[in-house]
Structures are given as structure tokens and as C-alpha cells.
Amino acid sequence: MSHPQRVSIGRTAVPHPLDPLTGAEIAAARAVLASAGLLGDTVRVPMLLPDEPAKDELAAWRPGSPIDRRVDVTLLDTATGAATEVVVSITRGEVLRAERVPNDAPPYGQPQYLFEEYERAEAIAKASPEWRAAMRRRGLEEHIDLALCGPLAPGYTGRADEVGRRVIRSLTFLRYDEEDSPWAHPVEGLIVHIDLTANSVIRVEDEGSVPVPAGHGNYRPEVQGAARTTLKPIEITQPQGPSFAVTGSLVEWENWAMRVDFNAREGLVLHDVTFDGRSVLSRASVPEMVVPYGDTAPGRFWISYFDAGEYLLGKNANHLELGCDCLGVIQYLDGYVADDHGHPVRIPNVICMHEEDYGILWKHTELSGRSDVRRSRRFVVSYFSTIGNYDYGFYWHFYLDGSIEVTAKATGIVFAAAGEPGVPQKHATELAPGVFAPVHQHLFCARLDVAIDGEDNRLVEVDAQRIPMGPDNPFGNAFTWSETTLATESAAQREADTSVARTWAVQSASRTNRVGRPTAYHLVPEPTALLMADPASSVAARAAFATKHLWATQHEAGQIWPAGRYPNAHQGGAGLPAYSAGDRFLDGEDIVLWHTFGLTHFPRPEDWPIMPVDYAGFWFKPYGFLDQNPAMDVPESSQAHGMQDAAGGGCGAACTCGH
């Protein structure tokens, strides 16, 4: 197997404005903050992101020219709870802006959690006399030392003793030894509510006496048994190397080119995506997701995690490993984030790039028996993030025919509750004796800053349309399609409809193809339930993006976050509801699509003790963007007709394809 390559993205002789932050730049930004007196002993850095150049800056920039490299930093004084947003020019070595975040008044909203707060929350919970008394009452005193007090974002309940405070909740799980999986042993009804600024317990809830499930949830081979021996190896080789090239943050593969970026909140970000030298996307990412739970129990009714906005997907990204996360001839990219103190942290191999075979690209067999077939392959850019018990993979697939497929993969360990074995629950499935997993959703929001042949685009909804029998349809077989221009931000708040094969076309407002139609790409949704919570609920206010499959807004700098910059403990209404409140015109404008996709998870025993990957995603496909199939010049497979590849392989007579 070929060895992987690894580079640090963004490091070229002359930086590009869209290169990701380097470790040296993060360190330089911290030095500016320190010299400006903004990093006191109790000040921490919940979030540090690139402050990306505005579009007019990018348009004016020329290769080799200087560019002002900036960072956008949120600071938190852990002693007072005061938060400040700061923009730092690394290039000029100065603070450009510093503004206080009004997080102690409606609609509130707290900065992202610090890693150190997870440890502090557990220490506060375990030191609480009320928590220890609850453990004694339940006969669990001997397990106190090994217990896990898991820190969880509190949602927004409006409780008077919580609003405007930096709150975290702690649920308790047992471990019977150091290697035991705690998620299998929930202590039902024991909830510790913590003020992280005061470092104190607000209150402890201790309800019920449901026994702690005793069965283990361990998944390692030493517990589950020997691995099967029947699977034969699949070896993937490219003796001549991969077909893509990486120069700094610029990645080129066949007709595709893009700049690959990485930051602490969104994780993977793509810029300037082009096909055949023509623009398709200015910027693309999955900047938010929400995981709302459908259980009314005291320990779960408030759960609605925003894994990007509360926890930071990029900061929690995985160091990927060859043969485990990625298979084949891989090129890895390193990434850099800031730790709680603002120091740079390198995440090795955070982004994986590779090619993979994807079956048949196109094929036809003539009446004569002659058969022509070409194999498809795709270029994959991906990363993985672990947030507590769940693991999420984000995959951007680029195809030879000009299509883009976005896939989110959910795996890890389902969040468990305890109940009476064999007694059905209304909002949870029993996975193992006494182990219940509540119903919940994983709803992602993709942000596509579209640029179909330029920034002047329009949005059109396309539905299949049935024609009643009559003069226009005498035999009853006819059907057609309808096109509805979504000309304003309010009109563009739409739901998918599989009954009419609904897609959304992004058309160029100025360029047409050879048959006179606007060049376009279609966003093709996959079936996804929207937010199941009641429209009057707190989570519906906080995660309004998940109440529609599609939103579209006129581009405005800084409008990046579907649920707002600070969804943690926010009352609601931020993000897309605020962005679209002006009901701006979209026809012929620079527009941004926001697409909700995801999973509604009714857990099953097969999801235990670790969940097989579940998939959700969508397609972005050319529709009249090109004048014909762009993959007509793809050569036959190196293994066709018994041809030998460079490694001496081949498939012999099995691949004669009818010639």
C-alpha cells in the first residue's frame, strides 16, 4: 500500500488570502491580545477563527500582493462571565475592534465551552454534598471515584436561576473499572446544574430509584470476542500516484479546483470551487447541527446540542489514521486551532483527501453486442469530529460528471437512559436490559455560497406536475414540470416534497448554455424529517434553521451561523430568522443557500454497544451548466479487456466488455 502524504494546509511561499490559519499566525494573534492587555489570568479563548477577507478584498487581490491576515476571537473572563469579541490584524500586529458581548440580558447566549470547563464541571459535581448524598441513597457510594459526571449544554429553559448565567448540566454514569464504557450505566434521574462562573452547584435533582443497568456496553475485541477471519484483504493501490495535486491550500483534481480550509468551529471549509475553470461555489461548509431529544424525562427534555455552535466541531476534530479512517493512496492535511489559552494546537492528519472507484460512470451495449463502459471515480475531502458519545464524519464527494455529493456520517455510542427492564417507554427504545435510548434527531445545516458562472444568480423551485386527463392529456399519461422563481428571502423558506420530486435550481442570471437556457446547478434533497419539536418549543426558537429544508439569503459578510454566533443558552431567534428578517430581493443577486438535512433516529438494539454508520446528505448537480456529458473523454479502465496495469494486475477475459 502506498504511503500517505501529509502537508500543513496554507503554507506556501506567498500566502493566499483564503489559506487557513497556521500555528505561527495563531501564536502571533495571541501575542497581540496579550500586549493589548486583553489576556488576564482568568481570561480564556472559547473560539478563535479566521476573519476572512470580504469579497471585494478578494476581487482586488492579485497573486503576490500583500493581504491583511486577521483573526476573529471570542474572549471569556472566567471570573466574571464577561465575554468580548475581538478582531486582530496579524499583519499589522494590532487590535482592530473589541466589543463586549451582551450575554447577561435577553436573548442571552454564551460563548462556546472550554475544554477545561468539562473537567471543572465534573469536579464541582463530584464535590457536591447533594450529589454524594444522592449516590449514597441509591447505594452507589462505592462507585463515586470511577463515576463519570458528563457535562452537557443546558439548552434554554427560562428558569430564573439560570438565565444570563454560564450554566452546564451534569448527568452521572457509572464505570466498574477504568476501561468500562460509562454510557451503559446511566444513573437515571440524577442531574446536577452548575454555574461555571461561580464554580458552584445551582441545584441537584434526584428523582426515582431506577436500578443502574448492570450489563456492559464495551465494544473492544477483548470483550466482544475474537475478530472474524473470513474477510479477505482489499488492497487499493495507485502505482503512479493519485490524480490530484495540492499546492498550499489549492487542490486540483481533473476538472475541479478548490481551496481547502479548516477552522475550529466549522471544521472543513471549501472556497472558490470551480469546474472547468467556471465558478460553482464561493464558499461551502456545514456550519451547524442540532441534536434535539424527544424525551420528556427530567434528564433529557432540555437536550438539544448544537455541536458546532456550543462545542466546536473543528476543535474536536480527529487525528485520522491510514487504514482506519481512510483507505488507499491518501494525502492528509494538518490543521491548527487555538486551545483554551489561545496557544496554537496542531491536529495532524485532520483532513483526508483521496480518490475512490465508484462503479459505472456510463455504459451502453449496442444491438451488435458492442459495449462501451467507463468507470466512475470520485474525489473525496473529509474529516471526523467526536463530540462526547457521538462521532460525525463530513464528506464532500466530487464526481467526474460535475456533480457534488455531501454526506454526513453519524456513528459512536447512542446516548442512554435507564428504565425498568422489559417495560416499554413512549419516547425511548430498550437496547439492552434496562438500557433505553431516547428518540432524537441529527439535523445538519449546509451553507452554500453559490456562484453559478458568477455571483449574479437566481433561485427557482422545480416540481414535477401532473396534468389532468383532458384535451391537454387525452391518454392520461402526460406530466410536466413547473418552475417558480423564489425571488425574496421569505419566499425561499421552503420544504422538500418527494411526491413532486422537488429540487431547487440555482441559475445564472446572465449566462446561458447552447440551447439558450440559463446555466444552472440543482440542489437535490434527500428525504429528511424536519425538526419534530413543537413550533412553540424552546428548541424550535433556537434551531429555527431546522424548521425548513431550504433557506436562501442575500449574501452579507458575517452571516455564517444558521443558529447565530452563540446558540449556547440562547433564547432563540438568532441566525437565519434574523438574517432573513429584511426579506431582501434574491433574483439576480449574490445569494446563499442553507439546506437542512439529517437523520431522525429511533434507536434499535443493533445500534448497541456502538452504532453502525448512518448516512444523510444531498446532491448539487449541474443542470444545463454544461453543454453535454463532461465525462465523454474518460478513458477505459486500466483493467479493461485484460489490459495489465503498471502493477501487473488486470482482470483478463472477465472484462472484455463485449468487443
NORMONOR-V265550 format. One record per helix or strand of 3 or more residues. SS is the DSSP state (2 for helix, 1 for strand). FROM is the first residue (numbers start at 1). LEN is the number of residues. Records with the same first field share a line. If there is no record, write none. Layout:
SS->FROM-LEN / FROM-LEN
This chain:
1->5-4 / 43-8 / 70-8 / 83-7 / 94-8 / 108-3 / 148-5 / 167-7 / 186-10 / 200-7 / 244-4 / 250-4 / 256-8 / 267-9 / 278-16 / 304-3 / 331-8 / 344-22 / 371-17 / 390-10 / 404-9 / 416-3 / 428-5 / 435-4 / 440-11 / 457-10 / 479-7 / 503-10 / 518-8 / 550-5 / 568-3 / 591-11 / 611-12
2->23-13 / 55-6 / 115-13 / 129-9 / 141-3 / 182-3 / 221-4 / 498-3 / 538-5 / 544-4 / 576-4 / 605-3 / 640-3 / 652-4
